[in-house]
Amino acid sequence: MMQGSRKFDAASRIVAELHAAGYEAYLAGGCVRDLLLGCEPSDYDVATSATPNVVLEMFPRTFAVGAHFGVVLVATGGEEEASENIQSEKVKGEKPTEVATFRSDGAYSDGRHPDAVRYTTSAEEDVKRRDFTINGLLLDVEKLRAAGGLERTALRAAVLDYVGGLADLDAGVIRAIGRAEERFEEDRLRMLRAVRFAARFGFELEAGTKTAIQKLAGRIAAVSRERVRDELTKMLTEGKARRAFELMDETRLLAEVLPEVARMKGVEQPPQFHPEGDVWVHTLGLLGQLEEGCPATLAWGALLHDVGKPPTFRRGPDRIRFDGHVDVGVAMGAEICRRFRFSNEETRQILALIENHMRFADAPKMKASTLKRFFRLEGFEEHLALHKMDCLAGPGNLDHWNFVRERWETMPEETVRPRPLITGRELIAAGYMPGARFKEMLRAVEDAQLEGAIATEEDAMRMVRERFPVA
């Protein structure tokens, strides 16, 4: 018997119902590619000769979110609990299956959407408008069911391949379907997707496809910044960030989407601190350590932590210096976050990672209060992770990282964030007039508390009266 995931079974039931109604239907695209590569697809798509109106009528739970382009979401099972919120696209915690009608697209005037969509009954015609050969494979579920399993041999026997996708999967090649320049002019984000797929699967870009990207790299500016941001984030968090950004550089896309990072190339560093090479080489060393599924903010922090070095490069009498590169880097990072429309929360964390990545060297000399406030940084785990990667991408000395990690892990939470001994209420009761001085007074009390110099409300008020006499 053929065994599959719940998502696979749901998509297969849709295919079976479409077949029973007299329509062609196949699993299509990335899910077929992933099955052939031995990976569990994140979702399953169905391609069919049935038009959107037919699909909407056939299934009880459907969402016409892309019917204009021939796409309908179909929910199977658990309909009584299906969410009406299309944004969540979940049924019992799972996304509905995307069912797309075979189509042939017209021109793409906006570089993303076809000006006109013509439905077709030809699966081959539909495949030839897709992006890459490895994403242009169709899977005949009935043939697969007859073969009795999801083993590679059975899968290959059940595949319809009109574009040479199987051969490119075997060869480890990312190749555009048809004329590469046409595919990229249709949707310019495909240039970034080509790079991401090549890095993710450890494939090479086919020569003609790579040349087309190099030629058209400047056209990526027409793509919305949000779409570019999301594609870059995927590159950074799929576990193959270093290779992705090497390819970004080779295809000339890096200079177009992140010129600040491209300028790291050739910027020397003092060899006694960075024997690995220039700022670009060092940054690639961090990207090579990013694990699959890592937080997006950590990944962007790793990419941008030294973004302030190129504009602050100075060859001093004793050694190369980057005076003020952290402050400059924070300002540049803020501009990059604005450009890519990161959320306020994401921006705060990315900028905090840039701002604090050099502070670990000072940790052994910090006062207790300063160290505890350091530990209070939001998502401190990411700061630790970034510093470790930063060290390992250089000389590899982890002394400061070990010092901070050991204390952070062993210091009780109540000593890092103790209950305040006094508030403004107590200051008012003691005769102080509310005003800007309150912040200074409460900060001084908290410092003394964190240092262990005071421990009670009485201690706190005594200290306030001595240091800040009532006017």
C-alpha positions in Angstrom: 0.0 0.0 0.0 1.2 3.5 -0.8 1.9 5.5 2.4 1.9 9.3 2.4 1.4 12.3 4.7 -2.0 13.8 5.5 -1.2 16.6 3.0 -0.3 14.0 0.3 -3.5 12.1 1.0 -5.6 15.2 0.9 -4.1 16.3 -2.5 -4.5 12.7 -3.8 -8.2 12.7 -2.9 -8.7 15.9 -4.9 -6.9 14.4 -7.9 -9.0 11.2 -7.6 -12.3 13.2 -7.5 -11.3 15.3 -10.5 -10.4 12.1 -12.4 -13.7 10.6 -11.5 -15.5 13.6 -12.9 -13.6 13.2 -16.2 -10.8 15.8 -15.8 -7.1 15.5 -16.0 -5.3 16.2 -12.7 -1.8 15.7 -11.4 0.3 16.7 -8.5 2.5 19.5 -9.8 5.6 21.6 -9.2 7.7 21.7 -6.1 6.0 18.9 -4.3 6.9 16.5 -7.1 10.5 17.8 -7.1 10.8 17.3 -3.3 9.3 13.8 -3.4 11.9 12.8 -6.0 14.6 14.3 -3.9 13.4 12.3 -0.9 12.2 15.3 1.0 8.8 15.8 2.6 7.0 18.7 0.7 5.8 21.6 2.8 2.6 21.6 0.7 1.1 20.0 -2.4 -0.3 21.6 -5.5 -2.7 20.1 -8.0 -2.8 21.1 -11.8 -6.0 20.2 -13.6 -7.9 20.6 -16.9 -11.0 21.6 -14.8 -11.7 25.3 -14.8 -12.0 27.3 -11.5 -15.8 27.3 -11.7 -15.9 23.5 -11.9 -13.5 23.2 -9.0 -15.6 25.6 -6.9 -18.7 23.6 -7.6 -17.2 20.2 -7.0 -15.8 20.7 -3.6 -17.7 21.9 -0.5 -15.0 24.0 1.1 -13.2 26.2 -1.5 -11.6 29.6 -1.5 -11.4 31.5 -4.7 -8.4 33.5 -3.7 -6.7 33.3 -7.1 -9.5 32.3 -9.4 -8.6 35.2 -11.8 -5.4 33.3 -12.5 -7.0 29.9 -12.4 -6.2 29.1 -8.7 -8.6 27.8 -6.1 -7.8 26.6 -2.6 -9.6 23.3 -1.7 -10.0 22.1 1.9 -10.5 18.4 2.4 -11.5 16.8 5.7 -12.5 18.6 8.9 -14.7 21.0 7.0 -16.9 21.7 10.0 -13.8 23.2 11.7 -12.4 24.9 8.6 -11.3 28.4 9.2 -13.2 31.2 7.3 -10.0 33.3 7.6 -8.4 32.9 4.2 -5.2 34.5 5.5 -4.6 31.6 7.8 -5.4 29.1 5.1 -5.7 26.3 7.7 -7.9 23.4 8.2 -7.3 21.6 11.4 -3.9 23.2 11.4 -3.1 22.4 7.8 -3.1 24.6 4.6 -5.7 23.8 2.0 -4.5 22.4 -1.3 -3.9 24.8 -4.2 -5.7 23.6 -7.3 -4.7 25.4 -10.5 -6.2 25.1 -14.0 -3.9 24.3 -16.9 -3.2 27.7 -18.5 -1.2 29.6 -21.1 -0.2 33.1 -20.0 -0.1 36.2 -22.1 2.5 39.0 -21.8 3.7 40.1 -18.3 3.7 43.9 -18.5 4.2 44.4 -14.8 7.0 41.8 -14.5 5.0 39.6 -12.2 1.4 38.9 -13.4 0.2 37.9 -16.9 -1.9 40.5 -18.6 -4.2 37.7 -19.7 -4.8 34.1 -18.8 -6.0 31.5 -21.3 -7.2 28.2 -19.9 -6.0 25.1 -21.8 -6.7 21.4 -21.7 -3.0 20.7 -22.4 -0.8 19.7 -19.4 2.3 20.2 -21.6 1.3 23.8 -22.5 0.7 24.5 -18.8 4.1 23.2 -17.8 6.0 25.2 -20.4 4.9 28.5 -18.8 6.5 27.5 -15.4 9.8 28.7 -14.1 12.4 25.9 -13.9 12.6 22.4 -15.3 12.8 20.8 -11.9 9.6 22.6 -10.9 7.9 21.6 -14.2 7.2 17.9 -13.3 3.8 16.4 -13.0 3.0 13.3 -11.0 0.2 10.9 -12.0 -1.2 9.7 -8.7 -3.2 6.8 -10.3 0.0 5.4 -11.9 1.8 5.9 -8.6 -1.0 4.1 -6.7 -0.8 1.2 -9.1 2.9 1.0 -8.4 2.0 0.6 -4.8 4.5 3.0 -3.1 6.4 6.2 -2.9 9.8 4.7 -3.6 12.0 6.6 -6.1 11.6 4.1 -8.9 7.8 4.2 -8.6 7.8 8.0 -8.5 9.9 8.3 -11.6 7.7 5.9 -13.5 4.6 8.0 -12.6 6.2 11.4 -13.6 5.2 13.3 -16.7 8.2 15.2 -17.9 7.8 17.6 -20.8 10.8 19.8 -20.1 13.7 17.6 -19.1 13.3 18.1 -15.4 14.2 14.6 -14.4 17.5 14.8 -16.2 18.3 18.2 -14.5 17.4 16.8 -11.1 19.8 13.9 -11.8 22.5 16.3 -13.0 21.9 18.8 -10.2 21.1 21.7 -12.5 18.8 24.7 -12.2 17.6 25.5 -15.7 14.9 27.9 -16.8 12.1 26.4 -19.0 12.4 27.6 -22.6 14.2 30.9 -23.1 15.6 32.0 -19.7 15.3 35.7 -20.4 11.6 35.3 -21.2 11.0 33.4 -17.9 12.8 36.1 -15.9 11.0 39.0 -17.7 7.7 37.4 -16.8 8.5 37.4 -13.1 11.8 39.0 -12.2 11.8 37.4 -8.7 12.5 34.2 -10.5 16.2 35.3 -10.7 16.4 35.3 -6.9 14.5 32.0 -6.8 17.0 30.4 -9.2 19.8 31.4 -6.8 17.9 30.1 -3.8 17.1 26.7 -5.3 20.7 26.3 -6.5 22.0 26.9 -3.0 19.2 25.0 -1.2 19.8 21.8 -3.2 23.5 22.2 -3.8 22.8 22.5 -7.6 24.6 24.5 -10.3 23.0 27.3 -12.3 22.8 26.1 -16.0 25.1 28.4 -18.0 22.4 30.0 -20.1 20.2 30.6 -17.1 23.1 32.2 -15.2 24.0 34.4 -18.1 20.4 35.6 -18.4 20.4 36.5 -14.7 23.6 38.4 -15.0 22.2 40.3 -18.0 18.9 41.1 -16.4 20.1 41.6 -12.8 19.2 45.3 -12.8 15.6 44.5 -13.6 15.2 43.1 -10.0 14.5 46.7 -8.9 11.0 46.4 -10.4 10.1 43.7 -7.8 8.5 44.8 -4.6 10.8 45.2 -1.7 8.7 42.9 0.4 9.0 40.0 -2.1 12.7 40.5 -2.4 13.0 40.6 1.5 11.0 37.4 1.8 13.2 35.6 -0.8 16.4 36.8 0.9 15.1 35.7 4.2 14.5 32.2 2.8 18.1 32.1 1.5 19.4 33.1 4.9 17.3 30.6 6.9 17.4 27.4 4.7 20.8 26.3 5.9 22.7 27.2 2.8 23.1 31.0 3.2 26.8 31.1 2.3 26.4 29.4 -1.1 23.3 31.6 -1.7 25.2 34.8 -1.2 28.2 33.6 -3.2 25.8 33.0 -6.1 24.1 36.3 -5.5 27.5 37.9 -6.0 28.3 35.8 -9.1 25.0 36.7 -10.8 25.4 40.4 -10.0 22.2 40.4 -8.0 23.9 41.3 -4.7 25.0 44.7 -5.9 21.4 45.4 -7.1 19.5 44.4 -3.9 22.1 44.9 -1.2 24.8 47.2 -2.4 25.9 47.8 1.2 26.9 44.1 1.5 28.5 44.0 -2.0 30.8 46.8 -0.8 32.3 44.5 1.8 34.3 42.8 -1.0 38.0 43.8 -0.9 37.7 45.8 2.4 40.8 44.6 4.2 40.8 43.8 8.0 43.8 43.8 10.4 45.3 40.3 10.0 46.0 39.9 13.7 42.3 40.0 14.4 40.9 38.7 11.1 43.4 36.2 9.5 40.5 34.8 7.4 40.5 37.8 5.1 38.4 40.8 4.1 35.0 41.9 5.5 33.2 39.9 2.7 35.1 36.7 3.5 34.4 37.2 7.2 30.7 37.7 6.6 30.5 34.6 4.4 32.1 32.7 7.4 29.1 33.7 9.5 26.5 32.9 6.9 28.1 29.4 6.5 27.2 28.8 10.2 23.5 29.7 10.0 21.4 26.6 10.5 18.3 25.7 8.7 15.3 27.2 10.5 17.3 29.8 12.4 15.5 33.0 13.5 15.3 35.5 10.6 16.5 38.3 12.8 19.6 36.4 13.7 20.3 35.6 10.1 19.9 39.3 9.0 22.0 40.3 12.0 24.8 38.0 10.9 24.6 39.4 7.4 24.7 43.0 8.5 26.7 43.0 11.7 29.8 44.5 10.0 27.9 46.6 7.3 29.4 49.7 8.8 33.0 48.7 8.1 33.4 49.7 4.5 32.5 53.3 5.0 34.7 53.6 8.2 37.8 51.8 6.8 41.0 53.7 7.8 44.6 52.5 7.5 46.2 53.9 10.6 49.9 54.1 11.5 49.7 50.9 13.6 46.9 48.9 11.9 43.7 49.0 9.9 40.8 50.6 11.9 37.1 50.9 11.6 36.4 53.6 14.2 32.7 54.0 14.8 31.7 51.2 12.5 29.0 50.0 15.0 27.2 53.3 15.1 27.4 53.7 11.3 26.3 50.1 10.9 23.2 50.7 13.0 22.3 53.6 10.9 22.8 51.7 7.7 20.9 48.7 9.1 18.0 51.0 9.9 17.9 52.2 6.3 18.1 48.6 5.0 15.2 47.6 7.3 13.1 50.5 6.1 13.9 49.7 2.5 12.7 46.1 2.9 9.8 47.1 5.1 10.7 44.9 8.1 8.3 45.1 11.0 9.2 47.4 13.9 9.8 44.3 16.1 12.1 42.7 13.5 13.9 46.0 13.0 14.6 46.5 16.7 16.1 43.1 17.0 18.3 43.3 13.9 19.6 46.7 15.0 20.2 45.5 18.5 22.3 42.6 17.2 24.4 45.1 15.1 24.7 47.5 18.0 25.8 45.0 20.6 27.9 42.5 18.7 31.2 44.1 20.0 30.2 44.3 23.6 31.2 40.8 24.5 34.9 41.8 24.7 34.0 44.2 27.5 31.9 41.7 29.5 34.7 40.5 31.9 35.3 44.2 32.9 31.6 45.2 33.2 30.1 46.1 36.5 27.5 43.7 37.8 24.7 46.1 36.9 26.0 46.6 33.4 26.3 42.9 32.8 22.8 42.2 34.1 21.4 44.9 31.8 23.3 43.3 28.9 21.5 40.0 29.7 18.2 41.9 29.6 18.5 42.4 25.8 15.5 41.0 24.1 16.3 37.6 22.6 19.7 37.4 24.2 20.1 33.9 22.8 20.5 35.5 19.4 23.2 37.8 20.7 25.1 34.8 22.0 24.7 32.9 18.8 25.9 35.9 16.7 29.0 36.4 18.8 29.9 32.8 18.6 29.6 32.8 14.8 31.6 36.1 14.7 34.4 34.4 16.7 34.4 31.2 14.7 34.5 33.2 11.4 37.7 34.8 12.7 40.5 33.5 14.9 38.1 31.2 16.8 38.8 32.4 20.3 35.6 31.8 22.4 36.9 33.1 25.7 34.5 36.0 25.9 31.6 33.9 24.6 32.2 31.3 27.2 32.5 33.9 30.0 29.1 35.5 29.0 27.3 32.2 28.3 28.3 30.7 31.7 27.2 33.7 33.7 24.0 34.1 31.7 23.0 30.5 32.1 23.8 30.4 35.9 22.5 33.8 37.0 19.0 33.5 38.5 16.3 35.5 36.7 15.4 37.3 39.9 18.9 38.8 40.1 18.8 40.0 36.5 15.3 41.5 36.7 14.7 42.0 40.4 11.5 43.6 41.7 12.0 47.4 42.0 12.7 48.4 45.6 10.9 51.8 45.1 8.9 53.6 42.5 7.8 57.2 41.9 5.1 56.7 44.4 7.6 56.4 47.2 9.6 59.3 46.0 6.5 61.6 46.0 5.6 60.4 49.5 9.1 61.4 50.6 8.6 64.9 49.4 10.2 64.8 45.9 8.4 66.7 43.1 7.7 64.6 40.0 10.0 65.4 37.1 12.8 64.4 34.9 15.1 63.7 37.9 12.9 60.7 38.8 14.4 58.6 36.0 17.9 59.4 37.2 17.0 58.6 40.8 15.3 55.3 40.0 18.1 54.3 37.7 20.7 55.0 40.5 18.6 52.9 42.9 18.4 50.0 40.4 22.1 50.2 39.7 22.9 49.8 43.4 20.4 47.0 43.7 21.9 45.1 40.8 25.4 45.6 42.3 24.1 44.1 45.5 24.8 47.3 47.5 21.2 47.7 48.7 18.5 45.2 49.2 15.5 46.8 50.9 13.2 49.8 50.4 14.7 51.4 53.5 18.2 51.1 51.9 16.9 52.6 48.7 15.3 55.6 50.3 18.4 56.2 52.5 20.5 56.2 49.4 18.2 58.6 47.5 18.1 61.1 50.4 22.0 61.1 50.6 22.5 61.4 46.9 19.5 63.5 45.9 18.6 65.9 48.8 15.0 67.3 48.7 15.2 70.8 47.3 
